[in-house]
Amino acid sequence: MTLPPGPTPRLDVRGAVDLSSLGRPAAPAPGGPATAGAGPAVGVVVDVTEANFADVVQQSTQVPVVFSLWASWSEASTTVTADLVALATELGGRFLLGRVDVDANPQIAQAFGSQSVPSVVAALRGQPVPLFQGQASREEIRAVLDQLLQAAVANGITGTVGSAAPEQEAAEEPEEPPLPPLHQAAYEAIERDDLDTAAAAYSQALVENPRDDMARAGLAQVELLRRTRDADPSLARAVAAQAPHDGEAQMLVADLDLLGGKVEDSFARLLDLVRATTGPEREQARVRLIELFAVVGDADPRVQQARRALASALY
């Protein structure tokens, strides 16, 4: 999973700072004690408050940060968070886990656009990356984290929690293996905003190795960016609302929803289109949905659920 820079808005940490709720008693966090307070965390788990949120997000420039939004009244959210604590410890600092008690820190939940728990969101270079919502097994969570760590490496985020400085870390830790040449060419093209060249590089990688899942995901993301580059979101939504049977209009809004982090809305719109169409139009909607599955990642529970819904709609 290669995340191109720029398509997702950065986290607005300013809007999340509201000290009025800091006096509330906090429930014991799932998974045991963690590093507290503002500033960089020493351990692999930190309890995030509205006071240290910006500092924790800032660390995502060096190491992936995973935020687990939980509440004491939600058994599913405490279980997911405890599993993330165990995995953060097992992976030895390859990502920083931030536990967020949404009852004590509602502004952080608002910053992520989260309306339910459990909800798990990552940050890479300050950009939010939705991972999953709802219950998930530890193995399902591990698979999502594996994709996140691959994306972090592809975007040059190779630090670990507690490393003193990038220069020192580079001297002490073995270097990450370089990207394959065509992947590196695609990444450099994305950095130049040359999406055509990036698409060509990923396409060639797939010609050479049809099982290259990273190239398939990268190509899907680049195509998503190309389709939406000149789109006016307000106009696109107005057209889709007026023409519910216009496949192109509905697919464009589905693309925009995915870029905005509204994964379930994007999938639901395309599933509705599959159900409402036949022949070439249905096939076009099906192919677009499969492409968006690649963007999100097959390990994501939302993709797995939507795949089952697609199979039901088709057969």
For each residue, the residues with C-beta under 8 A, 3 or more apart:
1: 147 148 150 151 154 214 217 297
2: 150 151 154 155 183 186 187 214 217 218 221
3: 124 127 129 151 154 155 221
4: 7 190 198 218 221 222 225
5: 125 127 155 190 191
6:
7: 4 221 224 225 259
8: 127 128 129 259 261
9: 12 127 128
10: 126 127 128
11: 16 57 111 112 123 126 127 128
12: 9 15 16 111
13: 16 17 53 54 57 111
14: 17 54
15: 12 107 110 111
16: 11 12 13 50 53 54 107 108 110 111
17: 13 14 50 51 53 54 107
18: 21 50 107
19: 22 50 51
20:
21: 18 24 50 104 105 106 107
22: 19 49 50 51 104
23:
24: 21 103 104
25:
26: 29 47 101 104
27: 72 101 103 104
28: 72
29: 26 32 33 34 47 70 81 99 101
30: 70 77 78 79 81 82 85 99
31: 34 45 81 82 84 85 86 99
32: 29 85
33: 29
34: 29 31 41 43 45 46 47 85 99
35: 41 42 43 45 46 47
36: 46 47
37: 52
38: 51 52 55
39: 52 55
40: 55 59
41: 34 35 44 45 46 56 59 96 161 162
42: 35 162
43: 34 35 46 161 162
44: 41 88 89 91 92 93 95 96 97 161
45: 31 34 35 41 85 88 89 96 97 98 99
46: 34 35 36 41 43 52 56 96 97 98 99
47: 26 29 34 35 36 98 99 101
48: 52 53 56 67 98 99 100 105 108
49: 22 52 53 104 105
50: 16 17 18 19 21 22 53 105 107 108
51: 17 19 22 38
52: 37 38 39 46 48 49 55 56
53: 13 16 17 48 49 50 56 57 105 108 111
54: 13 14 16 17 57 58
55: 38 39 40 52 58 59
56: 41 46 48 52 53 59 60 65 96 98
57: 11 13 53 54 60 65 123 126
58: 54 55 61 126
59: 40 41 55 56 62 63 65 96
60: 56 57 63 64 65 122 123 124 125 126 127 157
61: 58 125 126 157
62: 59 157 159 163 166
63: 59 60 93 94 95 96 152 157 159 160 161 163
64: 60 94 95 96 122 123 124 148 149 152 157
65: 56 57 59 60 95 96 97 98 122 123
66: 84 88 95 96 97 98 120 121 122 131 145 148
67: 48 98 99 100 108 112 120 121 122 123
68: 77 80 81 84 97 98 99 100 118 119 120
69: 77 100 102 108 109 112 114 117 118 119 120 121
70: 29 30 74 77 78 80 81 99 100 101 102 117 118
71: 74 77 101 102 103 117
72: 27 28 78 101 103
73:
74: 70 71 77 78 117 118
75: 78 79
76: 79 80 117 118 134 135
77: 30 68 69 70 71 74 80 81 117 118 119
78: 30 70 72 74 75 81 82
79: 30 75 76 82 83 118 135
80: 68 70 76 77 83 84 118 120 135 136 141
81: 29 30 31 68 70 77 78 84 85 99 118
82: 30 31 78 79 85 86
83: 79 80 86 87 138 141
84: 31 66 68 80 81 87 88 97 120 141
85: 30 31 32 34 45 81 82 88 89 97 99
86: 31 82 83 89 90 138
87: 83 84 90 91 138 141 142 145
88: 44 45 66 84 85 91 93 95 96 97
89: 44 45 85 86 92
90: 86 87
91: 44 87 88 94 95 145 149
92: 44 89 160
93: 44 63 88 96 160 161 162 163
94: 63 64 91 149 160 161
95: 44 63 64 65 66 88 91 122 145 148 149 152 161
96: 41 44 45 46 56 59 63 64 65 66 88 93 161
97: 44 45 46 65 66 68 84 85 88
98: 45 46 47 48 56 65 66 67 68
99: 29 30 31 34 45 46 47 48 67 68 70 81 85
100: 48 67 68 69 70 105 108 109
101: 26 27 29 47 70 71 72 104 105
102: 69 70 71 105 106 108 109 114 117
103: 24 27 71 72 106
104: 21 22 24 26 27 49 101
105: 21 48 49 50 53 100 101 102 108 109
106: 21 102 103 109 110
107: 15 16 17 18 21 50 110 111
108: 16 48 50 53 67 69 100 102 105 111 112
109: 69 100 102 105 106 112 114 115 119
110: 15 16 106 107 113 114
111: 11 12 13 15 16 53 107 108
112: 11 67 69 108 109 119 121 128
113: 110 261
114: 69 102 109 110 117 119 121 133
115: 109
116: 119 133 134
117: 69 70 71 74 76 77 102 114
118: 68 69 70 74 76 77 79 80 81 133 134 135 136
119: 68 69 77 109 112 114 116 133
120: 66 67 68 69 80 84 131 132 133 141 144
121: 66 67 69 112 114 128 129 130 131
122: 60 64 65 66 67 95 128 129 130 131 148
123: 11 57 60 64 65 67 126 127 128 129
124: 3 60 64 127 129 151 152 155 157
125: 5 60 61 155 157
126: 10 11 57 58 60 61 123
127: 3 5 8 9 10 11 60 123 124
128: 8 9 10 11 112 121 122 123 261
129: 3 8 121 122 123 124 148 151
130: 121 122 133 261 263
131: 66 120 121 122 144 148 300
132: 120 136 140 141 144 300 301 302
133: 114 116 118 119 120 130 301 302
134: 76 116 118 301
135: 76 79 80 118
136: 80 118 132 140 141 144 301
137: 140 141
138: 83 86 87 141 142
139: 142 143
140: 132 136 137 143 144 299 301
141: 80 83 84 87 120 132 136 137 138 144 145
142: 87 138 139 145 146
143: 139 140 146 147 299
144: 120 131 132 136 140 141 147 148 297 299 300
145: 66 87 91 95 141 142 148 149
146: 142 143 149 150 299
147: 1 143 144 150 151 297 299
148: 1 64 66 95 122 129 131 144 145 151 152
149: 64 91 94 95 145 146 152 153
150: 1 2 146 147 153 154 214
151: 1 2 3 124 129 147 148 154 155
152: 63 64 95 124 148 149 155 157 158
153: 149 150 156 157 158 176
154: 1 2 3 150 151 179 183 187 214
155: 2 3 5 124 125 151 152 187
156: 153
157: 60 61 62 63 64 124 125 152 153
158: 152 153 176
159: 62 63 163 166 169
160: 63 92 93 94 163 169 173
161: 41 43 44 63 93 94 95 96
162: 41 42 43 93
163: 62 63 93 159 160 166 168 169 173
164: 168 169
165: 168 169
166: 62 159 163 169 170
167: 170 171
168: 163 164 165 171 172
169: 159 160 163 164 165 166 172 173
170: 166 167 173 175
171: 167 168
172: 168 169
173: 160 163 169 170
174:
175: 170
176: 153 158
177:
178: 184
179: 154 183 184 187
180: 183 184 205
181: 184 185
182: 185 186 201 202 204 205 208 215
183: 2 154 179 180 186 187 201 202 205 214 215 218
184: 178 179 180 181 187 188
185: 181 182 188 189 197 198 201
186: 2 182 183 189 190 197 198 199 201 202 205 215 218 222
187: 2 154 155 179 183 184 190 191 198
188: 184 185 191 192
189: 185 186 192 194 195 197 198 201
190: 4 5 186 187 193 194 195 198 222
191: 5 187 188
192: 188 189 197
193: 190
194: 189 190 197 198
195: 189 190 198 199 222 225 226 229
196: 199 200 226
197: 185 186 189 192 194 200 201
198: 4 185 186 187 189 190 194 195 201 202 218 222
199: 186 195 196 202 203 219 222 223 226
200: 196 197 203 204
201: 182 183 185 186 189 197 198 204 205
202: 182 183 186 198 199 205 206 215 216 218 219 222
203: 199 200 206 207 219
204: 182 200 201 207 208
205: 180 182 183 186 201 202 208 209 212 215
206: 202 203 209 210 212 215 216 219
207: 203 204 210
208: 182 204 205 212
209: 205 206 212 215
210: 206 207
211:
212: 205 206 208 209 215 216
213: 216 217
214: 1 2 150 154 183 217 218
215: 182 183 186 202 205 206 209 212 218 219
216: 202 206 212 213 219 220 294
217: 1 2 213 214 220 221 294 295 297
218: 2 4 183 186 198 202 214 215 221 222
219: 199 202 203 206 215 216 222 223
220: 216 217 223 224 291 292 294 295
221: 2 3 4 7 217 218 224 225 295
222: 4 186 190 195 198 199 202 218 219 225 226
223: 199 219 220 226 227 291
224: 7 220 221 227 228 255 258 259 291 292 295
225: 4 7 195 221 222 228 229
226: 195 196 199 222 223 229
227: 223 224 231 252 255
228: 224 225 231 252 255 256 259
229: 195 225 226
230:
231: 227 228 235 236 252 255 256
232: 235 236
233: 236 237 256
234: 237 238
235: 231 232 238 239
236: 231 232 233 239 240 249 252 253 256
237: 233 234 240 241 253 256
238: 234 235 241 242
239: 235 236 242 243 246 249
240: 236 237 243 244 246 249 250 252 253
241: 237 238 244
242: 238 239
243: 239 240 246 249
244: 240 241 250
245: 276 277
246: 239 240 243 249 250
247: 250 251 273 277 281 284 285
248: 251 252
249: 236 239 240 243 246 252 253
250: 240 244 246 247 253 254 269 270 272 273 285
251: 247 248 254 255 270 273 284 285 288
252: 227 228 231 236 240 248 249 255 256
253: 236 237 240 249 250 256 257 269
254: 250 251 257 258 265 266 267 269 270 273 288 292
255: 224 227 228 231 251 252 258 259 266 292
256: 228 231 233 236 237 252 253 259 260
257: 253 254 260 262 263 265 266 269
258: 224 254 255 261 262 263 266 292 295 296
259: 7 8 224 228 255 256
260: 256 257
261: 8 113 128 130 258
262: 257 258 265 266
263: 130 257 258 266 267 296 300 302
264: 267 268 302
265: 254 257 262 268 269
266: 254 255 257 258 262 263 269 270 292
267: 254 263 264 270 271 289 292 302 303 306 309
268: 264 265 271 272
269: 250 253 254 257 265 266 272 273
270: 250 251 254 266 267 273 274 285 288 289 292
271: 267 268 274 275 289 306 309 310 313
272: 250 268 269 275 276
273: 247 250 251 254 269 270 276 277 281 282 285
274: 270 271 277 282 285 286 289 310 313 314
275: 271 272 313
276: 245 272 273
277: 245 247 273 274 281 282 285
278: 281 282
279: 282 283
280: 283 284
281: 247 273 277 278 284 285
282: 273 274 277 278 279 285 286
283: 279 280 286 287
284: 247 251 280 281 287 288
285: 247 250 251 270 273 274 277 281 282 288 289
286: 274 282 283 289 290 310 314
287: 283 284 290 291
288: 251 254 270 284 285 291 292
289: 267 270 271 274 285 286 292 293 306 310
290: 286 287 293 294
291: 220 223 224 287 288 294 295
292: 220 224 254 255 258 266 267 270 288 289 295 296
293: 289 290 296 298 303 306 307
294: 216 217 220 290 291 297 298
295: 217 220 221 224 258 291 292
296: 258 263 292 293 300 302 303
297: 1 144 147 217 294 300 303
298: 293 294 303 304
299: 140 143 144 146 147 303
300: 131 132 144 263 296 297 303 304
301: 132 133 134 136 140 304 305
302: 132 133 263 264 267 296 305 306
303: 267 293 296 297 298 299 300 306 307
304: 298 300 301 307 308
305: 301 302 308 309
306: 267 271 289 293 302 303 309 310
307: 293 303 304 310 311
308: 304 305 311 312
309: 267 271 305 306 312 313
310: 271 274 286 289 306 307 313 314
311: 307 308 314 315
312: 308 309 315
313: 271 274 275 309 310
314: 274 286 310 311
315: 311 312
